[in-house]
Amino acid sequence: MTDIKTLETASSPEKLNRVVIEPVTRVEGHGKVTLLLDDNNQVQQARLHIVEFRGFEKFIQGRPYWELPVLVQRLCGICPVSHHLAAAKAVDQLVGVDQLTPTAEKVRRLMHYGQTLQSHALHFFHLSSPDLLFGYDDAVAHRNIIGVLQDYPETAKQGVLLRKYGQEVIRLTAGKRIHGTGAIPGGVNKNLNQKEREFLLQDIDQMIEWGKTALELSISLFEKNLPNSRDFATNETNMLSLCREDGGLDIYHGGLRARRPDGSLIIDGIDYRDYEDYIHEQVKPWTYMKFPYLVAQGREEGTYRVGPLARINNCDFIDTPLAEKARLHFRAFADEGLVQSTLAYHWARMIELLHCTEAIRDLLNDPDISGTELITKGNMREKGIGVIEAPRGSLFHHYEIDEGGLVTRANLIVSTTNNNRAMNESIRRVAIDELNGRELTEPLLNQIEVAIRAYDPCLSCATHALGKMPLEVQLVDAEGHTVDRLYKNANGDVSLCKIEA
């Protein structure tokens, strides 16, 4: 069988047949997959391309640092709180604050649990459940959230209301459901009053019960499709996430931990402000998305995955009882080493959803959540780095400022970028296992999308590169004729393309 690595480049691509999946559906953002096949329908190349460019790292340069927590969350309407909080943690360092007040930290954590809850519910119920419930080859007209509403109305209802509850948590901590302003330099701008706590507490027990039901559904669907669930789109990788100092799961703060596929540690307890010593990024000419890798393992062996699969594999325990019981069941699925199944992302995601409901309950019953000390002050610094575990995985925000407080450098490594190499490997795995030598049909091509959706990618967040993306600019006159054209290649060289009269 063709080795998976041989699909990275194809010889004489101009002689091959091209199949394009565009757009990739039921994901956030815009992307496409290209397959190059020979005359025997043998796949010679398979790639995920990100086709939109955002450029946040560049155009926030020159902006005052205090704008960043509000500005950068415009990257995304699905996970804005994650960018809001990662930027806020970086800005805390810029204003010289290393430790928030108990109220400020707990309000931020509550906000983040609400974000993770609503995002996981959206992905599992709205985007992925049609494939899992109906099968990859179900009719397109039925394989969607409307089909779920028709055939599984109670399941769909629970998904909608779990997401709605998470958004209410965000609204009451950040000011509004999308693009809020709750986190400010050195703290937060509001606490939760008693009326707000009581409003959220009245439904939290129901959310926990629905979280248990969602987890049971994810496990039953995974086990129902064994051994396909174990092998589909799977590749062995390292795993990276934040962990608490004591090894517990923590989606807001912690040190960097990475494990090899056999479970042994590569790094542990690393201060994330030193991330550049441990993670480097590679740029390739055919996508706007970068390719990070672990320096200790090198470019080829340094591929890692982030997100729920990595977090549940990496942590030693979860500090809420229902989620911890579920974690032990999950880890027992691996004969040894780490659970590597790509479709196990859904299972791990629902463990985290349940954990979020339990953690929200605990924070709502914590008197600190209504405290009055909201802000801490310190002495200004030139660099700030914030890292948080976004729903999709580890999210890095790195800013540097001048003496006037204006941003001079910004680097973002978002969750989907961290998963970029692994997603491409999963696509190639499906191409080899499912498509080679077969006549391509929509259900077969949908399996490529199923592999991508398992990672819950946010392609809008991931579309940026540090000055090395290929770019073409055209000048068109009023009649629609191309007057001039410039092209910049992946090396940064700019050439003027001749326009024929």
C-alpha atoms as one frame of an Amber mdcrd trajectory, in Angstrom:
protein
   0.000   0.000   0.000   1.188   3.537  -0.726   3.016   5.087   2.190   1.180
   8.086   3.590   4.214  10.370   3.357   4.454   9.952  -0.422   1.258  11.933
  -0.878   2.894  15.183   0.252   4.185  15.891  -3.275   3.316  14.345  -6.598
   5.622  14.007  -9.589   4.410  15.703 -12.793   1.198  17.040 -11.229   0.189
  18.608 -14.546  -0.324  15.085 -15.951  -2.678  14.018 -13.159  -6.435  14.372
 -12.782  -7.540  16.952 -10.235 -10.533  16.504  -7.924 -11.505  19.485  -5.770
 -13.798  19.484  -2.728 -14.827  23.121  -2.433 -16.051  24.352  -0.119 -15.440
  22.033   2.808 -18.837  22.051   4.516 -20.019  22.154   8.118 -16.849  23.856
   9.361 -16.202  27.480  10.371 -14.433  29.380   7.595 -13.549  28.554   4.016
 -11.257  25.819   2.766 -10.914  23.234   0.040  -9.283  19.857  -0.507  -7.487
  18.913  -3.698  -6.797  15.348  -4.771  -4.494  14.445  -7.643  -5.260  11.055
  -9.212  -3.588   9.067 -11.949  -5.491   7.287 -14.715  -6.073   4.286 -12.424
  -7.704   6.489  -9.761  -4.713   6.048  -7.468  -4.379   9.114  -5.237  -0.984
  10.742  -5.728  -1.520  13.858  -3.613  -4.067  15.065  -1.044  -3.994  18.509
   0.508  -6.126  20.813   2.641  -5.941  24.407   1.385  -7.029  27.492   3.287
  -8.221  29.930   0.653  -8.970  33.088   2.637  -6.480  35.553   4.081  -7.142
  37.644   7.207  -3.812  39.255   8.204  -4.617  40.085  11.840  -0.979  39.762
  12.866  -0.091  42.607  10.541  -2.892  45.097  10.810  -3.000  45.152  14.618
   0.541  46.547  14.518   0.413  50.189  15.490  -2.752  49.760  17.567  -2.694
  50.540  21.317  -2.330  47.450  23.470  -5.535  48.035  25.455  -7.612  47.519
  22.298  -6.320  43.995  21.732  -8.736  41.879  23.837 -11.708  43.405  21.994
 -10.064  43.779  18.580  -8.615  40.293  18.033 -11.824  38.427  18.857 -13.147
  39.729  15.532 -11.124  36.867  14.077 -14.096  34.619  14.738 -17.759  34.588
  15.664 -17.644  31.001  16.960 -14.760  31.233  19.441 -14.373  34.980  20.142
 -14.130  34.445  23.906 -11.022  32.304  23.433  -9.244  35.095  21.540 -10.610
  37.651  24.007  -9.129  35.774  26.973  -5.826  34.769  25.337  -5.261  38.402
  24.382  -6.322  39.544  27.861  -3.788  37.190  29.450  -1.068  38.619  27.190
  -2.141  42.197  27.973  -2.082  41.373  31.712   1.636  40.770  31.284   2.060
  44.007  29.322   0.619  45.930  32.285   2.784  43.961  34.727   0.110  41.714
  36.256   1.014  38.068  36.869  -1.789  37.200  39.308  -5.404  38.373  39.048
  -7.717  38.830  42.019  -9.722  35.674  42.868 -12.909  37.294  41.530 -11.331
  38.372  38.243  -9.807  34.967  37.563 -12.990  33.089  38.427 -15.178  35.357
  36.299 -12.804  34.775  33.372 -12.854  31.038  33.989 -16.648  31.045  34.096
 -16.686  32.957  30.809 -14.339  30.386  29.267 -16.386  27.426  30.484 -19.453
  29.002  28.887 -17.534  29.466  25.644 -16.273  25.879  25.599 -19.726  24.515
  26.438 -21.485  26.397  23.639 -18.754  25.652  21.082 -18.646  21.917  21.840
 -22.442  21.707  21.696 -22.513  23.535  18.363 -19.901  21.287  16.824 -21.176
  17.936  18.056 -24.909  18.411  17.534 -25.069  20.785  14.567 -21.961  19.974
  12.515 -20.890  16.389  13.228 -23.927  14.477  14.456 -25.483  14.137  10.947
 -22.506  11.999   9.847 -22.412  10.029  13.081 -26.142   9.398  13.327 -26.983
   8.795   9.662 -23.729   7.468   8.192 -21.278   9.008   5.744 -23.252   7.891
   2.682 -26.641   9.245   3.755 -28.377  11.531   1.236 -26.989  15.064   1.293
 -30.481  16.546   1.604 -30.959  14.600   4.843 -27.408  14.600   6.238 -27.651
  17.913   8.094 -29.066  19.523  11.231 -32.565  19.641   9.708 -32.416  15.851
   9.308 -31.371  15.547  12.961 -34.301  17.747  14.012 -36.690  15.539  12.049
 -35.367  12.138  13.112 -33.942  12.883  16.580 -35.893  15.911  17.848 -34.999
  15.437  21.527 -31.274  15.129  20.742 -31.397  18.255  18.573 -33.323  20.156
  21.250 -30.754  19.297  23.907 -27.941  20.439  21.633 -29.637  23.761  20.958
 -30.379  24.419  24.635 -26.900  23.396  25.831 -25.446  25.914  23.410 -27.951
  28.575  24.452 -27.020  28.092  28.118 -23.319  28.501  27.332 -24.098  31.717
  25.485 -26.041  33.005  28.497 -22.967  32.391  30.667 -20.933  34.414  28.173
 -23.510  37.213  28.090 -23.514  37.632  31.863 -19.718  37.583  32.189 -18.617
  39.349  28.984 -21.525  41.738  28.418 -22.924  40.089  25.290 -22.941  36.675
  23.645 -20.543  37.539  20.802 -17.589  39.938  20.923 -18.004  40.956  24.553
 -15.797  43.255  26.611 -15.631  41.550  30.015 -11.866  40.985  30.264  -9.765
  44.149  30.564  -6.036  44.718  31.309  -5.387  43.316  34.773  -8.840  41.882
  35.422 -12.514  42.152  34.478 -15.051  44.971  34.312 -17.890  43.195  36.153
 -18.685  40.398  38.562 -21.844  38.298  38.797 -24.506  39.634  41.103 -26.869
  37.421  43.072 -29.712  37.753  40.556 -27.431  36.666  37.698 -26.112  33.707
  39.681 -29.631  32.561  40.529 -30.657  32.884  36.868 -27.870  30.539  35.769
 -28.240  28.162  38.710 -31.888  27.412  37.964 -30.962  25.403  34.834 -27.491
  24.064  35.660 -28.643  20.667  36.959 -30.518  20.079  33.713 -27.398  21.043
  31.739 -25.362  18.483  33.683 -27.929  15.784  32.918 -27.919  16.675  29.234
 -24.122  16.699  29.332 -24.215  13.107  30.600 -26.664  12.188  27.824 -24.460
  13.791  25.167 -21.438  11.877  26.441 -23.359   8.580  26.402 -24.454   9.296
  22.818 -20.895  10.019  21.680 -19.640   6.774  23.258 -22.446   4.668  21.780
 -21.834   6.080  18.294 -18.091   5.465  18.612 -18.530   1.897  19.815 -21.276
   1.164  17.291 -18.867   1.849  14.422 -15.862  -0.100  15.720 -13.368  -0.982
  14.276 -13.890   1.857  11.791 -13.991   4.382  14.638 -10.558   3.269  15.797
  -8.869   3.318  12.395 -10.648   5.973  10.336  -8.362   8.928   9.430  -6.061
   7.971  12.299  -2.370   8.787  12.450  -0.024   8.495  15.389   1.102  11.877
  16.678   2.421  13.638  19.725  -0.122  15.486  21.879   0.227  19.049  23.235
  -1.859  20.948  25.802  -1.759  23.003  28.958  -1.920  21.112  32.251  -2.126
  22.263  35.835   0.997  22.030  37.962  -0.451  18.917  39.625  -1.291  17.339
  36.253  -4.992  18.146  36.301  -7.020  19.277  33.316  -7.115  23.074  33.026
  -8.513  24.888  30.011  -7.685  28.400  31.307  -4.113  28.224  32.597  -1.164
  25.900  33.157   2.181  24.765  31.813   2.838  23.224  28.415   2.888  19.429
  28.354   3.611  17.251  25.309   3.575  13.459  25.077   4.856  11.016  22.503
   2.448   8.448  21.041   3.603   5.905  23.630   2.585   8.300  26.403   6.090
   9.299  27.490   6.717  12.980  28.162   8.540  15.249  25.732   8.081  18.448
  27.750   6.164  19.122  30.961   5.419  22.129  33.118   6.949  24.522  30.604
   6.152  28.215  31.100   4.177  29.040  27.968   5.954  32.389  27.720   8.938
  30.345  26.519   6.925  28.662  23.738   9.308  29.853  21.000  12.019  27.591
  22.439   9.799  24.526  21.981   7.539  25.215  18.983   8.646  26.413  15.559
   6.544  27.109  12.476   7.028  26.115   8.856   5.440  27.866   5.865   4.427
  26.088   2.646   3.539  27.788  -0.647   0.148  26.145  -1.225  -1.765  27.331
   1.870  -2.139  30.404   4.075  -1.961  28.207   7.173   1.366  27.564   8.889
   2.753  24.194  10.017   3.977  24.191  13.654   6.130  21.382  15.023   7.907
  20.444  18.252  11.557  21.486  18.027  12.743  18.504  20.076  11.238  16.092
  17.548  12.147  17.953  14.350   9.975  18.917  11.392   9.071  15.406  10.325
   8.509  13.758  13.704   7.388  16.892  15.546   3.770  16.821  14.374   1.383
  17.164  17.277  -2.326  17.425  17.902  -4.192  19.772  20.218  -7.778  20.039
  21.417 -10.026  17.692  23.400  -8.216  14.534  22.260  -4.861  15.912  23.396
  -6.162  17.373  26.651  -7.920  14.209  27.819  -4.880  12.129  26.836  -2.404
  14.480  28.496  -3.969  15.242  31.866  -3.602  13.010  34.913  -7.080  13.717
  36.274 -10.136  15.996  35.994 -11.289  17.720  39.160 -15.036  17.239  38.597
 -16.316  13.746  39.446 -18.522  12.885  36.455 -15.921  14.004  33.928 -13.144
  12.185  35.788 -15.113   8.936  35.676 -15.581   9.478  31.954 -11.850  10.200
  31.501 -10.902   6.885  33.112 -13.253   5.050  30.736 -11.739   6.925  27.780
  -8.138   6.190  28.756  -8.964   2.498  29.245  -9.820   2.371  25.538  -6.117
   2.674  24.694  -4.329  -0.656  25.010  -1.176   1.313  25.761   0.071   4.805
  25.059  -2.417   7.448  23.908  -5.841   7.196  22.322  -5.009   8.160  18.740
  -8.321   7.608  16.970  -9.310  10.778  15.124 -13.003  10.041  15.655 -12.320
   9.850  19.400 -12.172  13.656  19.261 -15.975  13.587  19.531 -15.842  11.370
  22.620 -13.204  13.556  24.296 -15.165  16.679  23.341 -18.228  15.451  25.196
 -16.147  14.623  28.286 -15.101  18.256  28.281 -18.669  19.448  27.710 -19.744
  17.519  30.806 -16.773  18.916  32.744 -17.809  22.455  31.763 -21.313  21.983
  33.148 -19.918  20.697  36.454 -17.330  23.483  36.659 -19.942  26.169  35.914
 -22.084  24.845  38.780 -19.126  24.966  41.160 -18.167  28.523  40.184 -21.740
  29.778  40.483 -21.736  28.507  44.077 -18.387  30.161  44.832 -18.830  33.483
  46.718 -15.718  34.901  45.015 -17.698  35.144  41.772 -19.555  38.135  43.306
 -16.498  39.784  44.841 -15.748  43.475  44.335 -11.977  43.448  43.748 -11.822
  43.252  39.954  -8.539  44.831  38.792  -4.850  44.526  39.633  -2.203  47.032
  38.516   1.514  46.664  37.860   4.440  48.151  35.960   4.484  48.189  32.157
   6.480  45.610  30.183   7.411  45.352  26.509   6.239  41.782  25.852   3.184
  39.762  26.762   2.274  36.170  25.873  -1.079  34.615  26.659  -2.008  30.971
  26.095  -5.374  29.370  26.707  -7.015  26.070  25.850  -9.629  27.151  23.314
 -12.343  24.588  22.472 -10.281  23.508  19.455  -6.951  23.424  21.303  -3.979
  25.459  22.525  -4.173  29.108  21.433  -1.094  31.382  21.556  -1.222  35.205
  21.529   2.155  36.986  21.552   2.453  40.791  21.534   5.290  43.290  21.821
   4.816  47.044  22.280   6.888  50.224  22.140   7.277  52.893  24.810   4.048
  54.506  23.641   2.037  51.318  24.152   1.604  50.628  20.426   1.925  47.072
  19.104   5.169  46.479  17.207   4.909  42.709  16.791   2.140  40.149  16.959
   2.227  36.395  16.505  -0.815  34.143  16.804  -0.714  30.361  16.708  -4.325
  29.297  16.772  -5.688  25.866  17.590  -6.436  24.872  14.004  -2.928  25.890
  12.937  -1.507  23.608  15.613  -3.576  20.780  14.106  -2.682  21.616  10.500
  -0.116  18.875   9.937  -2.294  16.257  11.617  -5.377  17.261   9.605  -3.434
  16.895   6.363  -2.175  13.495   7.490  -5.738  12.406   8.307  -6.896  13.513
   4.849  -4.119  11.480   3.252  -5.026   8.490   5.404  -8.612   8.586   4.162
  -7.413   9.084   0.589  -5.275   5.948   0.798  -7.697   3.748   2.738 -11.025
   4.747   1.193 -10.494   6.354  -2.228  -7.567   4.620  -3.921  -8.587   2.893
  -7.144 -12.310   3.573  -6.718 -14.715   5.651  -8.738 -15.220   8.785  -6.709
 -18.719   9.529  -5.452 -20.112  12.194  -3.128 -20.343   9.769  -0.152 -16.705
   8.780  -0.645 -15.585  12.401  -0.845 -17.673  13.176   2.231 -15.363  10.894
   4.188 -12.594  13.451   3.602 -14.841  16.081   5.170 -15.730  13.775   8.063
 -12.023  13.539   8.871 -11.637  17.320   8.799 -14.766  17.922  10.875 -13.512
  15.636  13.648 -10.888  18.292  14.452 -13.582  21.011  14.615 -11.356  23.383
  12.628 -11.859  27.128  12.623 -10.397  28.039   9.252 -11.091  31.760   9.642
  -8.860  31.899  12.718  -6.070  29.975  11.045  -5.608  32.019   7.873  -2.448
  34.009   8.342   1.273  33.739   7.762   4.203  35.949   8.678   4.988  37.618
   5.368   5.554  34.441   3.356   2.224  33.681   1.744   1.863  33.634  -2.048
  -0.323  36.552  -3.095  -1.579  37.937  -6.402  -2.981  41.458  -6.758  -4.847
  42.547  -9.908  -5.801  46.059 -11.020  -9.023  45.997 -13.045 -10.489  48.959
 -14.972 -14.131  50.002 -15.111 -14.783  47.732 -18.098 -13.475  44.711 -16.237
 -10.143  44.462 -18.088  -7.016  43.559 -16.115  -4.667  46.529 -16.321  -1.852
  45.372 -14.079  -0.940  42.368 -11.973   1.648  41.764  -9.253   2.570  38.356
  -7.869   4.471  37.607  -4.657   5.715  34.040  -4.275   6.265  32.074  -1.073
   9.832  33.382  -0.769   8.609  36.970  -0.712   9.879  37.850  -4.204   7.557
  40.222  -6.074   7.234  40.152  -9.847   5.211  42.196 -12.315   3.101  39.990
 -14.572   3.014  41.223 -18.158  -0.460  42.041 -19.463  -0.980  41.265 -23.114
  -2.692  44.012 -25.141
